[in-house]
Structures are given as structure tokens and as C-alpha cells.
Amino acid sequence: MSRQERENMIQFLTKVEGMTERKLMVMTDADIEHIYTRAYTMQERI
């Protein structure tokens, strides 16, 4: 994952899921991608 993709995912998750940037910064790319995919899928359904 590129740096820009990671930053975009973190911004999305802080807005939609209410997660803190600090918490997301210590997660792996795979963790962030998994949470992002789940949250994005839920937003599409709404």
C-alpha cells in the first residue's frame, strides 16, 4: 500500500468510525485495510 493510500484510509476511518489517528498509526497496513474495507462496505449499504 502506498503512503497516500494509507493516509486516505486513516482519514476515512477517523471520520466514519471515530477511531483516533494515534491508534491507527500503530496498526499494520493489513489491519488498516481490513477495517477500512469493512467500514467502506457498510457505508455503501447505507
Secondary structure, DSSP 8 states (H G I E B T S, - for coil): --HHHHHHHHHHHHHHT---HHHHHTS-HHHHHHHHHHHHHHHHH-
